[in-house]
């Protein structure tokens, strides 16, 4: 699929203005990941723990939180894993769906999509 980065806007709960965050698009990951130290600085605290399984088979329990994010003209509150210090920032499928975007892997971009009700 290829990987690429986008700039996500984060809306801290602390009341400070929006923050830009470079993030790797990873639609194969269910949850987005941001370093816990950043999320706590933005006023986000753990809501619950989530088992995380890595490609090498290891498993760890990581905290989950909620944060409001934006991309282009769309905003959404999303569930995000609180990674350890130095962890990668990943934009996962749940956040992509919440914002209403799909991945265009050929052109390395996010494309808005309509919601379909069946």
C-alpha positions as CSV (number, residue, x, y, z in Angstrom):
1,X,0.0,0.0,0.0
2,X,2.9,2.4,0.7
3,X,3.1,4.8,3.6
4,X,2.9,8.5,3.7
5,X,2.5,11.3,6.2
6,X,-0.1,14.0,6.6
7,X,-0.5,16.9,9.0
8,X,-3.3,16.3,11.4
9,X,-4.8,19.2,13.5
10,X,-5.2,18.3,17.2
11,X,-7.6,20.3,19.5
12,X,-6.2,20.1,23.0
13,X,-8.5,19.8,26.0
14,X,-6.4,22.3,27.8
15,X,-7.9,25.2,25.9
16,X,-4.7,26.2,24.0
17,X,-5.1,26.6,20.3
18,X,-5.0,23.9,17.7
19,X,-1.7,22.0,17.3
20,X,-0.3,20.6,14.0
21,X,1.0,17.0,14.2
22,X,2.8,15.1,11.5
23,X,1.4,11.6,11.4
24,X,2.0,8.4,9.4
25,X,-1.1,7.1,7.7
26,X,-1.5,3.4,8.6
27,X,-4.9,2.2,7.6
28,X,-3.9,-1.4,8.6
29,X,-3.8,-0.3,12.2
30,X,-7.2,-0.1,13.9
31,X,-6.3,2.7,16.4
32,X,-4.3,5.8,15.9
33,X,-1.2,6.1,18.1
34,X,0.3,9.3,19.7
35,X,2.9,9.5,22.4
36,X,1.3,9.6,25.9
37,X,3.5,12.6,26.9
38,X,1.9,14.7,24.1
39,X,-1.6,13.5,24.9
40,X,-1.3,14.3,28.6
41,X,0.2,17.7,27.8
42,X,-3.0,18.3,25.7
43,X,-5.2,17.3,28.7
44,X,-6.0,13.7,27.7
45,X,-6.0,11.0,30.3
46,X,-6.4,7.2,30.0
47,X,-10.0,6.0,29.7
48,X,-9.2,2.2,29.7
49,X,-6.5,-0.2,28.8
50,X,-6.3,-2.0,25.4
51,X,-4.2,-5.1,24.5
52,X,-1.8,-4.3,21.6
53,X,-0.3,-7.1,19.6
54,X,2.9,-6.4,17.6
55,X,4.0,-8.0,14.4
56,X,6.6,-10.1,16.2
57,X,3.8,-11.6,18.4
58,X,4.6,-9.6,21.6
59,X,1.6,-8.2,23.4
60,X,1.3,-5.2,25.8
61,X,-1.5,-3.3,27.5
62,X,-1.6,0.3,26.4
63,X,-3.9,3.1,27.7
64,X,-6.6,4.5,25.4
65,X,-7.9,8.1,25.4
66,X,-10.1,10.4,23.3
67,X,-8.9,13.5,21.5
68,X,-10.5,15.8,19.0
69,X,-8.7,16.0,15.6
70,X,-9.2,17.6,12.3
71,X,-8.1,17.1,8.7
72,X,-9.0,19.6,5.9
73,X,-12.5,20.8,6.8
74,X,-13.5,17.9,9.0
75,X,-13.3,17.3,12.7
76,X,-14.0,14.3,14.9
77,X,-13.4,13.0,18.4
78,X,-11.4,9.7,18.1
79,X,-10.1,7.0,20.3
80,X,-6.3,7.0,20.4
81,X,-3.7,4.7,21.9
82,X,-1.3,6.4,24.3
83,X,2.1,5.2,23.1
84,X,5.3,5.2,25.2
85,X,7.7,8.1,24.9
86,X,9.3,8.1,21.4
87,X,6.6,6.0,19.9
88,X,5.5,6.5,16.3
89,X,2.5,8.7,15.5
90,X,0.1,6.6,13.4
91,X,-3.2,7.6,11.9
92,X,-5.4,4.4,12.0
93,X,-8.6,3.2,10.5
94,X,-10.9,4.3,13.3
95,X,-9.8,7.9,13.0
96,X,-9.9,7.8,9.2
97,X,-13.5,6.5,9.4
98,X,-14.5,9.1,12.0
99,X,-13.1,11.9,9.8
100,X,-14.7,10.4,6.7
101,X,-11.6,9.7,4.7
102,X,-10.2,6.8,2.8
103,X,-6.6,6.2,1.7
104,X,-5.6,6.7,-1.9
105,X,-2.4,4.6,-1.9
106,X,-1.4,5.4,-5.4
107,X,-1.4,9.2,-5.0
108,X,-0.4,9.1,-1.3
109,X,-3.3,11.2,-0.1
110,X,-6.5,11.0,1.9
111,X,-9.8,11.3,0.0
112,X,-13.1,12.3,1.5
113,X,-15.9,9.8,1.2
114,X,-19.7,9.9,1.6
115,X,-21.3,8.0,4.5
116,X,-23.4,5.2,3.2
117,X,-26.6,4.1,5.0
118,X,-28.0,0.8,3.9
